[in-house]
Amino acid sequence: MADSLRSSHTSDLTGLLAQLGLSKEVVKLELLQLALVDISSSAERNNEKLEFLGDAALRLAAAEFLMEVYPDMVLGEMSAVRSQLVSDRILATLAKHYNLSQYLILSKSAAGDKAGADSRLADTVEAILGALYFSAGNLSLIRPWLDPHFKRLTHELRTDPAQQNYKAALQELTQSNFKSLPTYKVTEISKVHGDEERFQAEAWFQEKRWGTGKGRSMKMAQQAAARIAFTDLKQAIAKGTLCTNTLAKDAKRAS
């Protein structure tokens, strides 16, 4: 184990297990300890392999959950929902819910890297899932505490027409109605890594700017802009203020 491992780490894990509703008698604590060792802390002994296993366990757990709880969900929607349930964004949110940052063992430089914090937290969740899967040889230590999160998130995703992926939703909206795609203009407005408003994006369609958003990455800024554009464009289509025929003719001439 890395030299930076605190002597109180095992007792800390008892608190984490309590949050997950698990007993230390059924979990291999040495694996759980390893799941919390970031590669920045130890190049030789870290959580990378457990993360690899946990990624597979997570996808299986999400698939089982959707098959059991939503048996009538069409395959396309099931695939879209699962992709969100296993996304780094969702995993980072889960990590913050369980306050995993207090358990994670990092190097000093990594601890100061705010830009990579969410990615490391997401990886840590996967590593923990790997440790739990290895401990039981199945999903019995994972599904009981993860399913309630899946249930809540799936409900949110199904009631959100964009399924929290507004770039994809906006693209589908414009493609299905106008046979054309939106474009984005992204500007770096800050040079500070980790700045929540480092990038600004604009979503354009039909030579009109429909949405503007900011984020710490280009992708997040585009998603923020697409969210506004999706809502406003959908309303415009419903009101009939956009002519699909005109746009189709424009697209045909452009081709």
Contacts in CASP RR format, 6 or more apart in sequence:
PFRMAT RR
TARGET T0000
AUTHOR 0000-0000-0000
METHOD contacts of the structure
MODEL  1
MADSLRSSHTSDLTGLLAQLGLSKEVVKLELLQLALVDISSSAERNNEKL
EFLGDAALRLAAAEFLMEVYPDMVLGEMSAVRSQLVSDRILATLAKHYNL
SQYLILSKSAAGDKAGADSRLADTVEAILGALYFSAGNLSLIRPWLDPHF
KRLTHELRTDPAQQNYKAALQELTQSNFKSLPTYKVTEISKVHGDEERFQ
AEAWFQEKRWGTGKGRSMKMAQQAAARIAFTDLKQAIAKGTLCTNTLAKD
AKRAS
1 33 0 8 1.000
1 34 0 8 1.000
1 37 0 8 1.000
1 42 0 8 1.000
1 45 0 8 1.000
2 37 0 8 1.000
2 41 0 8 1.000
2 42 0 8 1.000
2 45 0 8 1.000
2 46 0 8 1.000
2 105 0 8 1.000
4 41 0 8 1.000
4 42 0 8 1.000
4 105 0 8 1.000
4 107 0 8 1.000
5 33 0 8 1.000
5 37 0 8 1.000
5 105 0 8 1.000
6 12 0 8 1.000
6 105 0 8 1.000
9 33 0 8 1.000
9 36 0 8 1.000
9 103 0 8 1.000
9 105 0 8 1.000
10 29 0 8 1.000
10 33 0 8 1.000
12 102 0 8 1.000
12 103 0 8 1.000
13 24 0 8 1.000
13 29 0 8 1.000
13 32 0 8 1.000
13 33 0 8 1.000
13 36 0 8 1.000
13 103 0 8 1.000
14 24 0 8 1.000
16 32 0 8 1.000
16 98 0 8 1.000
16 100 0 8 1.000
16 103 0 8 1.000
17 23 0 8 1.000
17 24 0 8 1.000
17 27 0 8 1.000
17 32 0 8 1.000
19 98 0 8 1.000
20 98 0 8 1.000
20 145 0 8 1.000
21 144 0 8 1.000
21 145 0 8 1.000
22 132 0 8 1.000
22 141 0 8 1.000
22 145 0 8 1.000
26 135 0 8 1.000
26 136 0 8 1.000
26 141 0 8 1.000
27 131 0 8 1.000
27 132 0 8 1.000
27 135 0 8 1.000
27 141 0 8 1.000
28 131 0 8 1.000
28 134 0 8 1.000
28 135 0 8 1.000
31 50 0 8 1.000
31 130 0 8 1.000
31 131 0 8 1.000
31 134 0 8 1.000
31 135 0 8 1.000
32 128 0 8 1.000
32 131 0 8 1.000
32 132 0 8 1.000
32 135 0 8 1.000
34 45 0 8 1.000
34 46 0 8 1.000
34 47 0 8 1.000
34 50 0 8 1.000
34 127 0 8 1.000
34 131 0 8 1.000
35 47 0 8 1.000
35 50 0 8 1.000
35 51 0 8 1.000
35 124 0 8 1.000
35 127 0 8 1.000
35 128 0 8 1.000
35 130 0 8 1.000
35 131 0 8 1.000
36 47 0 8 1.000
36 100 0 8 1.000
36 103 0 8 1.000
36 104 0 8 1.000
36 105 0 8 1.000
36 124 0 8 1.000
36 127 0 8 1.000
36 128 0 8 1.000
37 45 0 8 1.000
37 46 0 8 1.000
37 47 0 8 1.000
37 105 0 8 1.000
38 46 0 8 1.000
38 47 0 8 1.000
38 104 0 8 1.000
38 105 0 8 1.000
38 106 0 8 1.000
38 107 0 8 1.000
38 110 0 8 1.000
38 120 0 8 1.000
38 123 0 8 1.000
38 124 0 8 1.000
39 46 0 8 1.000
39 47 0 8 1.000
39 48 0 8 1.000
40 106 0 8 1.000
40 107 0 8 1.000
40 109 0 8 1.000
40 110 0 8 1.000
41 105 0 8 1.000
41 106 0 8 1.000
41 107 0 8 1.000
41 110 0 8 1.000
47 123 0 8 1.000
47 124 0 8 1.000
47 127 0 8 1.000
48 127 0 8 1.000
50 126 0 8 1.000
50 127 0 8 1.000
50 128 0 8 1.000
50 130 0 8 1.000
50 131 0 8 1.000
50 134 0 8 1.000
51 123 0 8 1.000
51 124 0 8 1.000
51 126 0 8 1.000
51 127 0 8 1.000
51 130 0 8 1.000
53 129 0 8 1.000
53 130 0 8 1.000
53 133 0 8 1.000
53 134 0 8 1.000
54 126 0 8 1.000
54 127 0 8 1.000
54 129 0 8 1.000
54 130 0 8 1.000
54 133 0 8 1.000
55 86 0 8 1.000
55 126 0 8 1.000
57 129 0 8 1.000
57 130 0 8 1.000
57 132 0 8 1.000
57 133 0 8 1.000
57 139 0 8 1.000
57 142 0 8 1.000
58 86 0 8 1.000
58 91 0 8 1.000
58 125 0 8 1.000
58 126 0 8 1.000
58 129 0 8 1.000
59 82 0 8 1.000
59 86 0 8 1.000
60 139 0 8 1.000
61 129 0 8 1.000
61 139 0 8 1.000
61 142 0 8 1.000
61 143 0 8 1.000
61 146 0 8 1.000
61 150 0 8 1.000
62 82 0 8 1.000
62 85 0 8 1.000
62 86 0 8 1.000
62 150 0 8 1.000
63 82 0 8 1.000
64 139 0 8 1.000
64 143 0 8 1.000
65 143 0 8 1.000
65 146 0 8 1.000
65 147 0 8 1.000
65 150 0 8 1.000
65 151 0 8 1.000
65 154 0 8 1.000
66 73 0 8 1.000
66 78 0 8 1.000
66 81 0 8 1.000
66 82 0 8 1.000
66 150 0 8 1.000
66 154 0 8 1.000
67 78 0 8 1.000
69 150 0 8 1.000
69 151 0 8 1.000
69 154 0 8 1.000
70 78 0 8 1.000
70 154 0 8 1.000
73 81 0 8 1.000
77 158 0 8 1.000
80 163 0 8 1.000
80 165 0 8 1.000
81 154 0 8 1.000
81 157 0 8 1.000
81 158 0 8 1.000
81 163 0 8 1.000
84 90 0 8 1.000
84 153 0 8 1.000
84 157 0 8 1.000
84 163 0 8 1.000
84 164 0 8 1.000
84 165 0 8 1.000
85 150 0 8 1.000
85 153 0 8 1.000
85 154 0 8 1.000
85 157 0 8 1.000
88 118 0 8 1.000
88 119 0 8 1.000
88 122 0 8 1.000
89 118 0 8 1.000
89 122 0 8 1.000
90 153 0 8 1.000
91 121 0 8 1.000
91 122 0 8 1.000
91 125 0 8 1.000
91 126 0 8 1.000
92 118 0 8 1.000
92 119 0 8 1.000
92 121 0 8 1.000
92 122 0 8 1.000
92 125 0 8 1.000
94 125 0 8 1.000
94 149 0 8 1.000
95 101 0 8 1.000
95 121 0 8 1.000
95 122 0 8 1.000
95 124 0 8 1.000
95 125 0 8 1.000
96 121 0 8 1.000
97 149 0 8 1.000
100 121 0 8 1.000
100 124 0 8 1.000
100 125 0 8 1.000
100 128 0 8 1.000
101 117 0 8 1.000
101 121 0 8 1.000
104 120 0 8 1.000
104 121 0 8 1.000
104 124 0 8 1.000
106 120 0 8 1.000
110 120 0 8 1.000
113 193 0 8 1.000
114 193 0 8 1.000
114 194 0 8 1.000
115 193 0 8 1.000
115 194 0 8 1.000
115 216 0 8 1.000
116 194 0 8 1.000
129 142 0 8 1.000
129 146 0 8 1.000
132 141 0 8 1.000
132 142 0 8 1.000
133 139 0 8 1.000
133 141 0 8 1.000
133 142 0 8 1.000
135 141 0 8 1.000
156 164 0 8 1.000
157 163 0 8 1.000
157 164 0 8 1.000
161 169 0 8 1.000
162 168 0 8 1.000
162 169 0 8 1.000
162 170 0 8 1.000
162 227 0 8 1.000
162 230 0 8 1.000
163 169 0 8 1.000
165 223 0 8 1.000
166 223 0 8 1.000
166 226 0 8 1.000
166 227 0 8 1.000
166 229 0 8 1.000
166 230 0 8 1.000
167 222 0 8 1.000
167 223 0 8 1.000
167 226 0 8 1.000
169 226 0 8 1.000
169 230 0 8 1.000
170 182 0 8 1.000
170 203 0 8 1.000
170 226 0 8 1.000
170 229 0 8 1.000
170 230 0 8 1.000
170 233 0 8 1.000
171 181 0 8 1.000
171 182 0 8 1.000
173 230 0 8 1.000
173 233 0 8 1.000
173 234 0 8 1.000
173 237 0 8 1.000
174 180 0 8 1.000
174 181 0 8 1.000
174 182 0 8 1.000
174 205 0 8 1.000
174 233 0 8 1.000
175 181 0 8 1.000
177 237 0 8 1.000
177 242 0 8 1.000
177 244 0 8 1.000
178 206 0 8 1.000
178 242 0 8 1.000
178 244 0 8 1.000
178 247 0 8 1.000
178 248 0 8 1.000
178 251 0 8 1.000
179 247 0 8 1.000
179 248 0 8 1.000
179 251 0 8 1.000
180 205 0 8 1.000
180 206 0 8 1.000
180 247 0 8 1.000
180 250 0 8 1.000
180 251 0 8 1.000
182 203 0 8 1.000
182 204 0 8 1.000
182 205 0 8 1.000
182 210 0 8 1.000
182 226 0 8 1.000
182 229 0 8 1.000
183 203 0 8 1.000
183 204 0 8 1.000
183 205 0 8 1.000
184 201 0 8 1.000
184 202 0 8 1.000
184 203 0 8 1.000
184 204 0 8 1.000
184 222 0 8 1.000
184 225 0 8 1.000
184 226 0 8 1.000
185 201 0 8 1.000
185 202 0 8 1.000
185 204 0 8 1.000
186 199 0 8 1.000
186 200 0 8 1.000
186 201 0 8 1.000
186 202 0 8 1.000
186 218 0 8 1.000
186 221 0 8 1.000
186 222 0 8 1.000
187 199 0 8 1.000
187 200 0 8 1.000
187 201 0 8 1.000
188 198 0 8 1.000
188 199 0 8 1.000
189 197 0 8 1.000
189 198 0 8 1.000
189 199 0 8 1.000
189 200 0 8 1.000
189 214 0 8 1.000
190 197 0 8 1.000
190 198 0 8 1.000
190 199 0 8 1.000
191 198 0 8 1.000
192 198 0 8 1.000
194 216 0 8 1.000
195 216 0 8 1.000
196 214 0 8 1.000
196 215 0 8 1.000
196 216 0 8 1.000
197 214 0 8 1.000
197 215 0 8 1.000
197 216 0 8 1.000
198 214 0 8 1.000
198 215 0 8 1.000
198 216 0 8 1.000
198 217 0 8 1.000
199 214 0 8 1.000
199 215 0 8 1.000
199 216 0 8 1.000
199 217 0 8 1.000
199 218 0 8 1.000
199 220 0 8 1.000
199 221 0 8 1.000
200 212 0 8 1.000
200 213 0 8 1.000
200 214 0 8 1.000
200 215 0 8 1.000
200 221 0 8 1.000
201 212 0 8 1.000
201 213 0 8 1.000
201 214 0 8 1.000
201 215 0 8 1.000
201 218 0 8 1.000
201 221 0 8 1.000
201 222 0 8 1.000
201 224 0 8 1.000
201 225 0 8 1.000
202 209 0 8 1.000
202 211 0 8 1.000
202 212 0 8 1.000
202 213 0 8 1.000
202 225 0 8 1.000
203 209 0 8 1.000
203 210 0 8 1.000
203 211 0 8 1.000
203 212 0 8 1.000
203 222 0 8 1.000
203 225 0 8 1.000
203 226 0 8 1.000
203 228 0 8 1.000
203 229 0 8 1.000
204 210 0 8 1.000
205 229 0 8 1.000
205 233 0 8 1.000
206 242 0 8 1.000
206 247 0 8 1.000
210 228 0 8 1.000
210 229 0 8 1.000
210 232 0 8 1.000
210 233 0 8 1.000
211 225 0 8 1.000
211 226 0 8 1.000
211 228 0 8 1.000
211 229 0 8 1.000
211 232 0 8 1.000
212 225 0 8 1.000
212 228 0 8 1.000
213 221 0 8 1.000
213 224 0 8 1.000
213 225 0 8 1.000
213 228 0 8 1.000
214 221 0 8 1.000
214 224 0 8 1.000
215 221 0 8 1.000
215 224 0 8 1.000
233 242 0 8 1.000
236 242 0 8 1.000
END
